[in-house]
Amino acid sequence: MNEFDLRHIWHPYTSLTRPLPCYEVTEASGVHLTLADGRQLVDGMSSWWACIHGYRVPELDAAATDQLGRMSHVMFGGITHQPAIRLCQKLVEIAPKGLDRVFLADSGSVAVEVALKMAQQYWHAKGTPRTRFVSLRRGYHGDTFGAMSVCDPDGGMHELYKGFLPEHYFVEAPSCRFHDEWDEQCVVELATLMADHHEEIAAIVLEPIVQGAGGMRFYHPRYLQWVRALCDEFGVLLIADEIATGFGRTGQLFACDWAGIRPDIMCLGKAITGGYLTLSATLTTEQVATTICEGKAGVFMHGPTFMGNPLACAVACASIDLLLSSPWQARVKGIEAQLRGELLPLKAHAAVANVRVLGAIGVVELHKPVDVALIQRRFVELGAWIRPFGKLVYLMPPFVITSDELRVLTRAIATVLEEKICTG
Ligand SMILES: *Cc1c(COP(=O)(O)O)cnc(C)c1O
């Protein structure tokens, strides 16, 4: 462990007085992370949904090197450049039809802030301001204030920032799971809320199909179709946060494609650059964009310093090209089949509450929260990089993982269950 790091550097959601162990990574290649002591781990996390092609990807390295030889950054105010133009063309081409106006930002959370601001400006411009959003319990949309305000309210952050966070409406997480029979009961609460309060609701914000960091739950595509229909009926905007699900993770290019719907605003991030650089995008329709720009403000009021960073855009273009020219659907299906074969039998363990798989996402939900430091140390000994949270031990490997490499990950989970390490 690095002493300076432990004492001085915050990691995501950590304490500086009771730090947890951290593993120093010196390089990464393919699906392997190399630790400072030389050990190699198979990456089961894709560095939080991002590195879908793995690491040191020749095509992405080349795109970055080529762009470095031209310019790594230039301001986006009053200036444009080919990497941004090419990227936005690609995004418009592959996104649900009609999402053809693009705002580039620097992280997922900011893409969500931008989406919320678009919705606010839209209603302001129409002369009927609406200041409230509806979101789903168990949702996660990022760590900035606007994004936090639409995250699950019971996660701790709402209580901590009460008085500062705006208060919105929440409905229960969809009870109808992805592989269940569709049950219309699932939308009753939302339908009632919409009927009663639509005049104050600017938009519904949700993660389509997969609720990620708020619980790794997969819900029924019919739910999304119903939400779209309710939004149409009551004239409310639909914001789809595809930051985790975008670019093939669930088996469709975008999770909205499972339901064949088009949201009014869509947020992308994480895998957009194949995990090389931080970048995000918020897409919307001509109608929303035109309304905003014809409004009193006359412009959309946002403009980050590093907007449209050319280096990130160039790598994002290469990543999307690489994804689309690869057999990604077959790869994700293969991962899904293997995860089913090797994780579903783990349901037999007493510690396991539920196992579920969708696309390249495998989740083992336990009855009790795991001791992360303890379980992670054992995973590392077993050659696997898996980072559980709460009761969830899950895998979302790079799409290029081989079946032998994937087996290292599923075996590691089976082993900690057999050794009862996770149950404390
Ligand atoms: C990760 C995530 C975000 C936030 O993205 P950051 O890049 O961490 O700011 C927002 N929404 C969803 C669904 C995410 O998974």
The ligand as an SDF file (V2000), in Angstrom:
LIG
                    3D

 15 15  0  0  0  0  0  0  0  0999 V2000
  -21.8320    6.5790  -13.9500 C   0  0  0  0  0  0  0  0  0  0  0  0
  -23.1690    7.0970  -14.2070 C   0  0  0  0  0  0  0  0  0  0  0  0
  -23.4260    8.4760  -14.1940 C   0  0  0  0  0  0  0  0  0  0  0  0
  -22.3820    9.5100  -13.8170 C   0  0  0  0  0  0  0  0  0  0  0  0
  -21.3120    9.5310  -14.6880 O   0  0  0  0  0  0  0  0  0  0  0  0
  -19.9120   10.1580  -14.2100 P   0  0  0  0  0  0  0  0  0  0  0  0
  -19.0580   10.1010  -15.4240 O   0  0  0  0  0  0  0  0  0  0  0  0
  -19.4280    9.2760  -13.0950 O   0  0  0  0  0  0  0  0  0  0  0  0
  -20.1800   11.5370  -13.7460 O   0  0  0  0  0  0  0  0  0  0  0  0
  -24.7120    8.8920  -14.4940 C   0  0  0  0  0  0  0  0  0  0  0  0
  -25.6820    8.0180  -14.7940 N   0  0  0  0  0  0  0  0  0  0  0  0
  -25.4620    6.6890  -14.8410 C   0  0  0  0  0  0  0  0  0  0  0  0
  -26.5760    5.7710  -15.2150 C   0  0  0  0  0  0  0  0  0  0  0  0
  -24.2080    6.1810  -14.5290 C   0  0  0  0  0  0  0  0  0  0  0  0
  -24.0010    4.8580  -14.5340 O   0  0  0  0  0  0  0  0  0  0  0  0
  1  2  1  0
  2  3  1  0
  2 14  2  0
  3  4  1  0
  3 10  2  0
  4  5  1  0
  5  6  1  0
  6  7  2  0
  6  8  1  0
  6  9  1  0
 10 11  1  0
 11 12  2  0
 12 13  1  0
 12 14  1  0
 14 15  1  0
M  END
$$$$
